[in-house]
């Protein structure tokens, strides 16, 4: 099939690579979000998908909005049979959805209908899901509600961050998306409606969502840290300044200070929660690089009774 691939972040690149490696399909163009400012100089930088496409000499379309007439006219000129999508980052209007005769097919990083929305992996970790996965489905105007083609499953490991889990799903999902394109082309794969039961939503995780509540049980604190790593980053406050908590460990056998209270040993930094203590592993003070929690505690000279809030 003649394809136009839509995607933006690094997590979409494995799927693009899988389609480029296929001898059954032609990636005629790529659709991605406009260049964004990044780095200290705040220079405009193309998306990871745009960079990968440019390496292969593939045409890159960067509409400000997918309903822009110039973009739609070019899409019609290219004439894709189907448009595979991975984390494109913009809602597709009906006028765009109607261009390819076999539709736009999204790779979504959950087992639909669970965790429809922008942050499925983060919400799976927050909920303590033991198994998650990826789903390919035909995009409709509803929120991730279209009929689905196939799924792959992935076990959630106890130490997984959202970054860890999303990386594994990106590669497993790349194979699923390529197989879905094969099945659509040869007619062996038909989309079936999603189950009506088990629907849950996964809105974007905000910075405020990532603030740690030390009165919550230790298991909840651990889930928030893992779900918000690497972005937006779990955080708390110490002496009026933000402190990011990049990793920690459950420490049920440690002496349990009050919620948020710090207990510093020679080789450990424990924090009280609503249940038992957790041990800080890596933290990042405001304006500093990440460091071991023990090095941070030694540098700030924590006083007895001080706490994180």
Phi, psi and omega in degrees: 000156174270121188242148163240117184269134177242125179185166184226300190278178181303325183295343179273345185295318178303322179293318176299316179299320180297321179287323177296329181279347182286139177267007182255346187228152176245122174273101187279333181196167178233139173249130182213170179287155179301158178307142182239154179282138182208162177079176182297324181279354180054041177280153176289129183232132177291155180294159176305322178293319178298317180299317181294319180295319180296325176300328182267001180072028181265141178299136181241126177253131184232064182292144174294322176222139181292353176264001179300134187295324179298319178295314182296322179296318180291322178299319178294324179295319180294323174068054180290147171284325184206153179236100174287144187227135172220110174051050179293313174102013177212147178286138182263122180285162181303323182298330176278320181300331184279352185291303181282132183297334179256014170079185176254126185245118186263140168262113184246137188269060170200171173267088183302143016271011177287139172058056169287134177133194192280337188228059185294322182291316179300317182289328175298320178290318179300325182278351181077025178300138179269337178224137173224203181170203179221151183226138169258135181211159179278123183288130170243185182282344176285172181280100176051038187253000185289164179297147187252156180258314185196167180221156164231148180251156181214128177288138176271122182274150185302332182260004184300133163266169177298327177296316178300309185293319181295325178297314179296318180294328180298319181282319176295319180292331178299316177295321178297317181295318179297318178294325177295317177299319178299314183293324177293319182296314184270001174081009181272353184236125178239140178286138178239151182299145174292151174301147179280338179264155176086016180286131172218158185242152185227078179293162178304138178279123180269168177300321179293325176299331185275359178286133183280136176253103186286349174279348177285161176299154182303322181298322178292318178301315179299317180295321179296317179299312182292321181293327185264010178252122014269346183224145000281357180096117177293145185210164176213187176235142175223122182053039175081003179240152183287137176233118177278139175252109186271332175197152177207176179224145174291137184225067186295340182268354181282156173300134187259101172289176179294164180308123179083348183285138182265137175231111188256126173248182181296325184234019184205155171227109180258150177230135177284149176230191178286350177238267178242177186285158168239155179253118176293139180250290178242136177227168178217109178286158182302125179078006182244168174276159176302145179209163175299142181299325179295322178292319177298313182297322179295322183288324182271349178055070183296133178269152177305134178090351178290152185217164171266141182231000000 
